Amino acid sequence: MKLSQAQNKLIEEYWMNIDDYRKKLKFREWELTENKKIDENIGGGKSNRISDTTANKAILLAEDEQYQNFKRIIQAVDKVYSSSKDELKRFADVRYLSEDSNYIDWDTVADEMRSTKPKMYGMRNQLIDRTARELGWL
């Protein structure tokens, strides 16, 4: 099975914006857990909800699709990065993870890596395919 162009671009976007996804994950966790301190038991009586706050938090996070999606993206990128060889890590740093990576063209990436554009495209494809496998897309 082959990824579509849209899926390739989406995975590249995940890599380029991984720090934003980390922030979104933290914010979503806060939104779900800390932002709601409302007494839902207005009528008195005993609530049938579990009073274990840790369990409630875990259940809330596990059931939230947006939180789980952010978490899945971050885990996939982190796993691919940590299990990559040094050359592929350096490529990811230059092309996707550095401050100015959004403004770098392929010639500059190749120059910085002391390589060729076709090899850089191959490394990009390798990174995208491995990330897609981690996400369960392939």
Phi and psi in radians as a Rosetta constraint file:
Dihedral C 1 N 2 CA 2 C 2 CIRCULARHARMONIC -2.029 0.35
Dihedral N 2 CA 2 C 2 N 3 CIRCULARHARMONIC 2.507 0.35
Dihedral C 2 N 3 CA 3 C 3 CIRCULARHARMONIC -1.322 0.35
Dihedral N 3 CA 3 C 3 N 4 CIRCULARHARMONIC 2.595 0.35
Dihedral C 3 N 4 CA 4 C 4 CIRCULARHARMONIC -1.392 0.35
Dihedral N 4 CA 4 C 4 N 5 CIRCULARHARMONIC 2.898 0.35
Dihedral C 4 N 5 CA 5 C 5 CIRCULARHARMONIC -1.043 0.35
Dihedral N 5 CA 5 C 5 N 6 CIRCULARHARMONIC -0.680 0.35
Dihedral C 5 N 6 CA 6 C 6 CIRCULARHARMONIC -1.101 0.35
Dihedral N 6 CA 6 C 6 N 7 CIRCULARHARMONIC -0.713 0.35
Dihedral C 6 N 7 CA 7 C 7 CIRCULARHARMONIC -1.165 0.35
Dihedral N 7 CA 7 C 7 N 8 CIRCULARHARMONIC -0.705 0.35
Dihedral C 7 N 8 CA 8 C 8 CIRCULARHARMONIC -1.028 0.35
Dihedral N 8 CA 8 C 8 N 9 CIRCULARHARMONIC -0.810 0.35
Dihedral C 8 N 9 CA 9 C 9 CIRCULARHARMONIC -1.135 0.35
Dihedral N 9 CA 9 C 9 N 10 CIRCULARHARMONIC -0.665 0.35
Dihedral C 9 N 10 CA 10 C 10 CIRCULARHARMONIC -1.116 0.35
Dihedral N 10 CA 10 C 10 N 11 CIRCULARHARMONIC -0.758 0.35
Dihedral C 10 N 11 CA 11 C 11 CIRCULARHARMONIC -1.146 0.35
Dihedral N 11 CA 11 C 11 N 12 CIRCULARHARMONIC -0.696 0.35
Dihedral C 11 N 12 CA 12 C 12 CIRCULARHARMONIC -1.072 0.35
Dihedral N 12 CA 12 C 12 N 13 CIRCULARHARMONIC -0.679 0.35
Dihedral C 12 N 13 CA 13 C 13 CIRCULARHARMONIC -1.118 0.35
Dihedral N 13 CA 13 C 13 N 14 CIRCULARHARMONIC -0.680 0.35
Dihedral C 13 N 14 CA 14 C 14 CIRCULARHARMONIC -1.008 0.35
Dihedral N 14 CA 14 C 14 N 15 CIRCULARHARMONIC -0.809 0.35
Dihedral C 14 N 15 CA 15 C 15 CIRCULARHARMONIC -1.132 0.35
Dihedral N 15 CA 15 C 15 N 16 CIRCULARHARMONIC -0.785 0.35
Dihedral C 15 N 16 CA 16 C 16 CIRCULARHARMONIC -1.161 0.35
Dihedral N 16 CA 16 C 16 N 17 CIRCULARHARMONIC -0.529 0.35
Dihedral C 16 N 17 CA 17 C 17 CIRCULARHARMONIC -1.993 0.35
Dihedral N 17 CA 17 C 17 N 18 CIRCULARHARMONIC 0.469 0.35
Dihedral C 17 N 18 CA 18 C 18 CIRCULARHARMONIC -1.045 0.35
Dihedral N 18 CA 18 C 18 N 19 CIRCULARHARMONIC -0.620 0.35
Dihedral C 18 N 19 CA 19 C 19 CIRCULARHARMONIC -1.145 0.35
Dihedral N 19 CA 19 C 19 N 20 CIRCULARHARMONIC -0.644 0.35
Dihedral C 19 N 20 CA 20 C 20 CIRCULARHARMONIC -1.127 0.35
Dihedral N 20 CA 20 C 20 N 21 CIRCULARHARMONIC -0.676 0.35
Dihedral C 20 N 21 CA 21 C 21 CIRCULARHARMONIC -1.143 0.35
Dihedral N 21 CA 21 C 21 N 22 CIRCULARHARMONIC -0.634 0.35
Dihedral C 21 N 22 CA 22 C 22 CIRCULARHARMONIC -1.103 0.35
Dihedral N 22 CA 22 C 22 N 23 CIRCULARHARMONIC -0.748 0.35
Dihedral C 22 N 23 CA 23 C 23 CIRCULARHARMONIC -1.134 0.35
Dihedral N 23 CA 23 C 23 N 24 CIRCULARHARMONIC -0.750 0.35
Dihedral C 23 N 24 CA 24 C 24 CIRCULARHARMONIC -1.083 0.35
Dihedral N 24 CA 24 C 24 N 25 CIRCULARHARMONIC -0.669 0.35
Dihedral C 24 N 25 CA 25 C 25 CIRCULARHARMONIC -1.112 0.35
Dihedral N 25 CA 25 C 25 N 26 CIRCULARHARMONIC -0.822 0.35
Dihedral C 25 N 26 CA 26 C 26 CIRCULARHARMONIC -1.088 0.35
Dihedral N 26 CA 26 C 26 N 27 CIRCULARHARMONIC -0.752 0.35
Dihedral C 26 N 27 CA 27 C 27 CIRCULARHARMONIC -1.126 0.35
Dihedral N 27 CA 27 C 27 N 28 CIRCULARHARMONIC -0.739 0.35
Dihedral C 27 N 28 CA 28 C 28 CIRCULARHARMONIC -1.103 0.35
Dihedral N 28 CA 28 C 28 N 29 CIRCULARHARMONIC -0.695 0.35
Dihedral C 28 N 29 CA 29 C 29 CIRCULARHARMONIC -1.077 0.35
Dihedral N 29 CA 29 C 29 N 30 CIRCULARHARMONIC -0.783 0.35
Dihedral C 29 N 30 CA 30 C 30 CIRCULARHARMONIC -1.076 0.35
Dihedral N 30 CA 30 C 30 N 31 CIRCULARHARMONIC -0.784 0.35
Dihedral C 30 N 31 CA 31 C 31 CIRCULARHARMONIC -0.992 0.35
Dihedral N 31 CA 31 C 31 N 32 CIRCULARHARMONIC -0.710 0.35
Dihedral C 31 N 32 CA 32 C 32 CIRCULARHARMONIC -1.389 0.35
Dihedral N 32 CA 32 C 32 N 33 CIRCULARHARMONIC -0.580 0.35
Dihedral C 32 N 33 CA 33 C 33 CIRCULARHARMONIC -1.864 0.35
Dihedral N 33 CA 33 C 33 N 34 CIRCULARHARMONIC -0.774 0.35
Dihedral C 33 N 34 CA 34 C 34 CIRCULARHARMONIC -1.620 0.35
Dihedral N 34 CA 34 C 34 N 35 CIRCULARHARMONIC -0.390 0.35
Dihedral C 34 N 35 CA 35 C 35 CIRCULARHARMONIC -1.433 0.35
Dihedral N 35 CA 35 C 35 N 36 CIRCULARHARMONIC -0.170 0.35
Dihedral C 35 N 36 CA 36 C 36 CIRCULARHARMONIC -2.118 0.35
Dihedral N 36 CA 36 C 36 N 37 CIRCULARHARMONIC 1.664 0.35
Dihedral C 36 N 37 CA 37 C 37 CIRCULARHARMONIC -2.092 0.35
Dihedral N 37 CA 37 C 37 N 38 CIRCULARHARMONIC 0.881 0.35
Dihedral C 37 N 38 CA 38 C 38 CIRCULARHARMONIC -1.791 0.35
Dihedral N 38 CA 38 C 38 N 39 CIRCULARHARMONIC 2.355 0.35
Dihedral C 38 N 39 CA 39 C 39 CIRCULARHARMONIC -1.314 0.35
Dihedral N 39 CA 39 C 39 N 40 CIRCULARHARMONIC 1.945 0.35
Dihedral C 39 N 40 CA 40 C 40 CIRCULARHARMONIC -1.524 0.35
Dihedral N 40 CA 40 C 40 N 41 CIRCULARHARMONIC -0.129 0.35
Dihedral C 40 N 41 CA 41 C 41 CIRCULARHARMONIC -1.739 0.35
Dihedral N 41 CA 41 C 41 N 42 CIRCULARHARMONIC 1.181 0.35
Dihedral C 41 N 42 CA 42 C 42 CIRCULARHARMONIC -1.252 0.35
Dihedral N 42 CA 42 C 42 N 43 CIRCULARHARMONIC -0.616 0.35
Dihedral C 42 N 43 CA 43 C 43 CIRCULARHARMONIC -1.372 0.35
Dihedral N 43 CA 43 C 43 N 44 CIRCULARHARMONIC 0.106 0.35
Dihedral C 43 N 44 CA 44 C 44 CIRCULARHARMONIC 1.399 0.35
Dihedral N 44 CA 44 C 44 N 45 CIRCULARHARMONIC -2.846 0.35
Dihedral C 44 N 45 CA 45 C 45 CIRCULARHARMONIC 1.229 0.35
Dihedral N 45 CA 45 C 45 N 46 CIRCULARHARMONIC 3.073 0.35
Dihedral C 45 N 46 CA 46 C 46 CIRCULARHARMONIC -1.643 0.35
Dihedral N 46 CA 46 C 46 N 47 CIRCULARHARMONIC 2.308 0.35
Dihedral C 46 N 47 CA 47 C 47 CIRCULARHARMONIC -1.312 0.35
Dihedral N 47 CA 47 C 47 N 48 CIRCULARHARMONIC 2.635 0.35
Dihedral C 47 N 48 CA 48 C 48 CIRCULARHARMONIC -1.596 0.35
Dihedral N 48 CA 48 C 48 N 49 CIRCULARHARMONIC 0.103 0.35
Dihedral C 48 N 49 CA 49 C 49 CIRCULARHARMONIC -1.401 0.35
Dihedral N 49 CA 49 C 49 N 50 CIRCULARHARMONIC 2.580 0.35
Dihedral C 49 N 50 CA 50 C 50 CIRCULARHARMONIC -1.180 0.35
Dihedral N 50 CA 50 C 50 N 51 CIRCULARHARMONIC 2.373 0.35
Dihedral C 50 N 51 CA 51 C 51 CIRCULARHARMONIC -1.564 0.35
Dihedral N 51 CA 51 C 51 N 52 CIRCULARHARMONIC -0.010 0.35
Dihedral C 51 N 52 CA 52 C 52 CIRCULARHARMONIC -1.307 0.35
Dihedral N 52 CA 52 C 52 N 53 CIRCULARHARMONIC 1.831 0.35
Dihedral C 52 N 53 CA 53 C 53 CIRCULARHARMONIC -1.139 0.35
Dihedral N 53 CA 53 C 53 N 54 CIRCULARHARMONIC -0.600 0.35
Dihedral C 53 N 54 CA 54 C 54 CIRCULARHARMONIC -1.141 0.35
Dihedral N 54 CA 54 C 54 N 55 CIRCULARHARMONIC -0.769 0.35
Dihedral C 54 N 55 CA 55 C 55 CIRCULARHARMONIC -1.137 0.35
Dihedral N 55 CA 55 C 55 N 56 CIRCULARHARMONIC -0.731 0.35
Dihedral C 55 N 56 CA 56 C 56 CIRCULARHARMONIC -1.046 0.35
Dihedral N 56 CA 56 C 56 N 57 CIRCULARHARMONIC -0.748 0.35
Dihedral C 56 N 57 CA 57 C 57 CIRCULARHARMONIC -1.110 0.35
Dihedral N 57 CA 57 C 57 N 58 CIRCULARHARMONIC -0.794 0.35
Dihedral C 57 N 58 CA 58 C 58 CIRCULARHARMONIC -1.078 0.35
Dihedral N 58 CA 58 C 58 N 59 CIRCULARHARMONIC -0.744 0.35
Dihedral C 58 N 59 CA 59 C 59 CIRCULARHARMONIC -1.137 0.35
Dihedral N 59 CA 59 C 59 N 60 CIRCULARHARMONIC -0.774 0.35
Dihedral C 59 N 60 CA 60 C 60 CIRCULARHARMONIC -1.037 0.35
Dihedral N 60 CA 60 C 60 N 61 CIRCULARHARMONIC -0.803 0.35
Dihedral C 60 N 61 CA 61 C 61 CIRCULARHARMONIC -1.207 0.35
Dihedral N 61 CA 61 C 61 N 62 CIRCULARHARMONIC -0.678 0.35
Dihedral C 61 N 62 CA 62 C 62 CIRCULARHARMONIC -1.182 0.35
Dihedral N 62 CA 62 C 62 N 63 CIRCULARHARMONIC -0.508 0.35
Dihedral C 62 N 63 CA 63 C 63 CIRCULARHARMONIC -1.587 0.35
Dihedral N 63 CA 63 C 63 N 64 CIRCULARHARMONIC -0.186 0.35
Dihedral C 63 N 64 CA 64 C 64 CIRCULARHARMONIC -1.512 0.35
Dihedral N 64 CA 64 C 64 N 65 CIRCULARHARMONIC 2.024 0.35
Dihedral C 64 N 65 CA 65 C 65 CIRCULARHARMONIC -1.127 0.35
Dihedral N 65 CA 65 C 65 N 66 CIRCULARHARMONIC -0.709 0.35
Dihedral C 65 N 66 CA 66 C 66 CIRCULARHARMONIC -1.123 0.35
Dihedral N 66 CA 66 C 66 N 67 CIRCULARHARMONIC -0.791 0.35
Dihedral C 66 N 67 CA 67 C 67 CIRCULARHARMONIC -1.056 0.35
Dihedral N 67 CA 67 C 67 N 68 CIRCULARHARMONIC -0.815 0.35
Dihedral C 67 N 68 CA 68 C 68 CIRCULARHARMONIC -1.128 0.35
Dihedral N 68 CA 68 C 68 N 69 CIRCULARHARMONIC -0.627 0.35
Dihedral C 68 N 69 CA 69 C 69 CIRCULARHARMONIC -1.137 0.35
Dihedral N 69 CA 69 C 69 N 70 CIRCULARHARMONIC -0.829 0.35
Dihedral C 69 N 70 CA 70 C 70 CIRCULARHARMONIC -1.020 0.35
Dihedral N 70 CA 70 C 70 N 71 CIRCULARHARMONIC -0.779 0.35
Dihedral C 70 N 71 CA 71 C 71 CIRCULARHARMONIC -1.091 0.35
Dihedral N 71 CA 71 C 71 N 72 CIRCULARHARMONIC -0.748 0.35
Dihedral C 71 N 72 CA 72 C 72 CIRCULARHARMONIC -1.088 0.35
Dihedral N 72 CA 72 C 72 N 73 CIRCULARHARMONIC -0.740 0.35
Dihedral C 72 N 73 CA 73 C 73 CIRCULARHARMONIC -1.098 0.35
Dihedral N 73 CA 73 C 73 N 74 CIRCULARHARMONIC -0.850 0.35
Dihedral C 73 N 74 CA 74 C 74 CIRCULARHARMONIC -1.090 0.35
Dihedral N 74 CA 74 C 74 N 75 CIRCULARHARMONIC -0.789 0.35
Dihedral C 74 N 75 CA 75 C 75 CIRCULARHARMONIC -1.102 0.35
Dihedral N 75 CA 75 C 75 N 76 CIRCULARHARMONIC -0.685 0.35
Dihedral C 75 N 76 CA 76 C 76 CIRCULARHARMONIC -1.130 0.35
Dihedral N 76 CA 76 C 76 N 77 CIRCULARHARMONIC -0.841 0.35
Dihedral C 76 N 77 CA 77 C 77 CIRCULARHARMONIC -1.101 0.35
Dihedral N 77 CA 77 C 77 N 78 CIRCULARHARMONIC -0.789 0.35
Dihedral C 77 N 78 CA 78 C 78 CIRCULARHARMONIC -1.081 0.35
Dihedral N 78 CA 78 C 78 N 79 CIRCULARHARMONIC -0.738 0.35
Dihedral C 78 N 79 CA 79 C 79 CIRCULARHARMONIC -1.166 0.35
Dihedral N 79 CA 79 C 79 N 80 CIRCULARHARMONIC -0.771 0.35
Dihedral C 79 N 80 CA 80 C 80 CIRCULARHARMONIC -1.091 0.35
Dihedral N 80 CA 80 C 80 N 81 CIRCULARHARMONIC -0.776 0.35
Dihedral C 80 N 81 CA 81 C 81 CIRCULARHARMONIC -1.103 0.35
Dihedral N 81 CA 81 C 81 N 82 CIRCULARHARMONIC -0.863 0.35
Dihedral C 81 N 82 CA 82 C 82 CIRCULARHARMONIC -1.181 0.35
Dihedral N 82 CA 82 C 82 N 83 CIRCULARHARMONIC -0.474 0.35
Dihedral C 82 N 83 CA 83 C 83 CIRCULARHARMONIC -1.636 0.35
Dihedral N 83 CA 83 C 83 N 84 CIRCULARHARMONIC 0.028 0.35
Dihedral C 83 N 84 CA 84 C 84 CIRCULARHARMONIC -1.468 0.35
Dihedral N 84 CA 84 C 84 N 85 CIRCULARHARMONIC 2.727 0.35
Dihedral C 84 N 85 CA 85 C 85 CIRCULARHARMONIC -1.269 0.35
Dihedral N 85 CA 85 C 85 N 86 CIRCULARHARMONIC 2.853 0.35
Dihedral C 85 N 86 CA 86 C 86 CIRCULARHARMONIC -0.975 0.35
Dihedral N 86 CA 86 C 86 N 87 CIRCULARHARMONIC -0.707 0.35
Dihedral C 86 N 87 CA 87 C 87 CIRCULARHARMONIC -1.116 0.35
Dihedral N 87 CA 87 C 87 N 88 CIRCULARHARMONIC -0.722 0.35
Dihedral C 87 N 88 CA 88 C 88 CIRCULARHARMONIC -1.227 0.35
Dihedral N 88 CA 88 C 88 N 89 CIRCULARHARMONIC -0.618 0.35
Dihedral C 88 N 89 CA 89 C 89 CIRCULARHARMONIC -1.091 0.35
Dihedral N 89 CA 89 C 89 N 90 CIRCULARHARMONIC -0.777 0.35
Dihedral C 89 N 90 CA 90 C 90 CIRCULARHARMONIC -1.088 0.35
Dihedral N 90 CA 90 C 90 N 91 CIRCULARHARMONIC -0.733 0.35
Dihedral C 90 N 91 CA 91 C 91 CIRCULARHARMONIC -1.030 0.35
Dihedral N 91 CA 91 C 91 N 92 CIRCULARHARMONIC -0.825 0.35
Dihedral C 91 N 92 CA 92 C 92 CIRCULARHARMONIC -1.060 0.35
Dihedral N 92 CA 92 C 92 N 93 CIRCULARHARMONIC -0.710 0.35
Dihedral C 92 N 93 CA 93 C 93 CIRCULARHARMONIC -1.068 0.35
Dihedral N 93 CA 93 C 93 N 94 CIRCULARHARMONIC -0.840 0.35
Dihedral C 93 N 94 CA 94 C 94 CIRCULARHARMONIC -1.188 0.35
Dihedral N 94 CA 94 C 94 N 95 CIRCULARHARMONIC -0.840 0.35
Dihedral C 94 N 95 CA 95 C 95 CIRCULARHARMONIC -1.424 0.35
Dihedral N 95 CA 95 C 95 N 96 CIRCULARHARMONIC -0.616 0.35
Dihedral C 95 N 96 CA 96 C 96 CIRCULARHARMONIC -2.122 0.35
Dihedral N 96 CA 96 C 96 N 97 CIRCULARHARMONIC -0.573 0.35
Dihedral C 96 N 97 CA 97 C 97 CIRCULARHARMONIC -1.785 0.35
Dihedral N 97 CA 97 C 97 N 98 CIRCULARHARMONIC -0.224 0.35
Dihedral C 97 N 98 CA 98 C 98 CIRCULARHARMONIC -1.353 0.35
Dihedral N 98 CA 98 C 98 N 99 CIRCULARHARMONIC 2.838 0.35
Dihedral C 98 N 99 CA 99 C 99 CIRCULARHARMONIC -0.969 0.35
Dihedral N 99 CA 99 C 99 N 100 CIRCULARHARMONIC -0.753 0.35
Dihedral C 99 N 100 CA 100 C 100 CIRCULARHARMONIC -1.782 0.35
Dihedral N 100 CA 100 C 100 N 101 CIRCULARHARMONIC 0.359 0.35
Dihedral C 100 N 101 CA 101 C 101 CIRCULARHARMONIC -1.117 0.35
Dihedral N 101 CA 101 C 101 N 102 CIRCULARHARMONIC -0.470 0.35
Dihedral C 101 N 102 CA 102 C 102 CIRCULARHARMONIC -1.207 0.35
Dihedral N 102 CA 102 C 102 N 103 CIRCULARHARMONIC -0.302 0.35
Dihedral C 102 N 103 CA 103 C 103 CIRCULARHARMONIC -1.907 0.35
Dihedral N 103 CA 103 C 103 N 104 CIRCULARHARMONIC 0.081 0.35
Dihedral C 103 N 104 CA 104 C 104 CIRCULARHARMONIC -1.579 0.35
Dihedral N 104 CA 104 C 104 N 105 CIRCULARHARMONIC 2.368 0.35
Dihedral C 104 N 105 CA 105 C 105 CIRCULARHARMONIC -1.673 0.35
Dihedral N 105 CA 105 C 105 N 106 CIRCULARHARMONIC 2.987 0.35
Dihedral C 105 N 106 CA 106 C 106 CIRCULARHARMONIC -1.162 0.35
Dihedral N 106 CA 106 C 106 N 107 CIRCULARHARMONIC -0.554 0.35
Dihedral C 106 N 107 CA 107 C 107 CIRCULARHARMONIC -1.106 0.35
Dihedral N 107 CA 107 C 107 N 108 CIRCULARHARMONIC -0.743 0.35
Dihedral C 107 N 108 CA 108 C 108 CIRCULARHARMONIC -1.140 0.35
Dihedral N 108 CA 108 C 108 N 109 CIRCULARHARMONIC -0.720 0.35
Dihedral C 108 N 109 CA 109 C 109 CIRCULARHARMONIC -1.051 0.35
Dihedral N 109 CA 109 C 109 N 110 CIRCULARHARMONIC -0.822 0.35
Dihedral C 109 N 110 CA 110 C 110 CIRCULARHARMONIC -1.075 0.35
Dihedral N 110 CA 110 C 110 N 111 CIRCULARHARMONIC -0.745 0.35
Dihedral C 110 N 111 CA 111 C 111 CIRCULARHARMONIC -1.092 0.35
Dihedral N 111 CA 111 C 111 N 112 CIRCULARHARMONIC -0.796 0.35
Dihedral C 111 N 112 CA 112 C 112 CIRCULARHARMONIC -1.139 0.35
Dihedral N 112 CA 112 C 112 N 113 CIRCULARHARMONIC -0.578 0.35
Dihedral C 112 N 113 CA 113 C 113 CIRCULARHARMONIC -1.519 0.35
Dihedral N 113 CA 113 C 113 N 114 CIRCULARHARMONIC -0.062 0.35
Dihedral C 113 N 114 CA 114 C 114 CIRCULARHARMONIC 0.947 0.35
Dihedral N 114 CA 114 C 114 N 115 CIRCULARHARMONIC 0.925 0.35
Dihedral C 114 N 115 CA 115 C 115 CIRCULARHARMONIC -2.537 0.35
Dihedral N 115 CA 115 C 115 N 116 CIRCULARHARMONIC -2.845 0.35
Dihedral C 115 N 116 CA 116 C 116 CIRCULARHARMONIC -1.968 0.35
Dihedral N 116 CA 116 C 116 N 117 CIRCULARHARMONIC 2.784 0.35
Dihedral C 116 N 117 CA 117 C 117 CIRCULARHARMONIC -1.052 0.35
Dihedral N 117 CA 117 C 117 N 118 CIRCULARHARMONIC -0.789 0.35
Dihedral C 117 N 118 CA 118 C 118 CIRCULARHARMONIC -1.013 0.35
Dihedral N 118 CA 118 C 118 N 119 CIRCULARHARMONIC -0.651 0.35
Dihedral C 118 N 119 CA 119 C 119 CIRCULARHARMONIC -1.174 0.35
Dihedral N 119 CA 119 C 119 N 120 CIRCULARHARMONIC -0.632 0.35
Dihedral C 119 N 120 CA 120 C 120 CIRCULARHARMONIC -1.150 0.35
Dihedral N 120 CA 120 C 120 N 121 CIRCULARHARMONIC -0.696 0.35
Dihedral C 120 N 121 CA 121 C 121 CIRCULARHARMONIC -1.096 0.35
Dihedral N 121 CA 121 C 121 N 122 CIRCULARHARMONIC -0.682 0.35
Dihedral C 121 N 122 CA 122 C 122 CIRCULARHARMONIC -1.110 0.35
Dihedral N 122 CA 122 C 122 N 123 CIRCULARHARMONIC -0.716 0.35
Dihedral C 122 N 123 CA 123 C 123 CIRCULARHARMONIC -1.162 0.35
Dihedral N 123 CA 123 C 123 N 124 CIRCULARHARMONIC -0.688 0.35
Dihedral C 123 N 124 CA 124 C 124 CIRCULARHARMONIC -1.051 0.35
Dihedral N 124 CA 124 C 124 N 125 CIRCULARHARMONIC -0.815 0.35
Dihedral C 124 N 125 CA 125 C 125 CIRCULARHARMONIC -1.086 0.35
Dihedral N 125 CA 125 C 125 N 126 CIRCULARHARMONIC -0.676 0.35
Dihedral C 125 N 126 CA 126 C 126 CIRCULARHARMONIC -1.101 0.35
Dihedral N 126 CA 126 C 126 N 127 CIRCULARHARMONIC -0.793 0.35
Dihedral C 126 N 127 CA 127 C 127 CIRCULARHARMONIC -1.100 0.35
Dihedral N 127 CA 127 C 127 N 128 CIRCULARHARMONIC -0.759 0.35
Dihedral C 127 N 128 CA 128 C 128 CIRCULARHARMONIC -1.138 0.35
Dihedral N 128 CA 128 C 128 N 129 CIRCULARHARMONIC -0.802 0.35
Dihedral C 128 N 129 CA 129 C 129 CIRCULARHARMONIC -1.093 0.35
Dihedral N 129 CA 129 C 129 N 130 CIRCULARHARMONIC -0.752 0.35
Dihedral C 129 N 130 CA 130 C 130 CIRCULARHARMONIC -1.142 0.35
Dihedral N 130 CA 130 C 130 N 131 CIRCULARHARMONIC -0.681 0.35
Dihedral C 130 N 131 CA 131 C 131 CIRCULARHARMONIC -1.161 0.35
Dihedral N 131 CA 131 C 131 N 132 CIRCULARHARMONIC -0.731 0.35
Dihedral C 131 N 132 CA 132 C 132 CIRCULARHARMONIC -1.065 0.35
Dihedral N 132 CA 132 C 132 N 133 CIRCULARHARMONIC -0.699 0.35
Dihedral C 132 N 133 CA 133 C 133 CIRCULARHARMONIC -1.110 0.35
Dihedral N 133 CA 133 C 133 N 134 CIRCULARHARMONIC -0.739 0.35
Dihedral C 133 N 134 CA 134 C 134 CIRCULARHARMONIC -1.096 0.35
Dihedral N 134 CA 134 C 134 N 135 CIRCULARHARMONIC -0.609 0.35
Dihedral C 134 N 135 CA 135 C 135 CIRCULARHARMONIC -1.392 0.35
Dihedral N 135 CA 135 C 135 N 136 CIRCULARHARMONIC -0.155 0.35
Dihedral C 135 N 136 CA 136 C 136 CIRCULARHARMONIC 1.453 0.35
Dihedral N 136 CA 136 C 136 N 137 CIRCULARHARMONIC 0.350 0.35
Dihedral C 136 N 137 CA 137 C 137 CIRCULARHARMONIC -1.517 0.35
Dihedral N 137 CA 137 C 137 N 138 CIRCULARHARMONIC -0.350 0.35
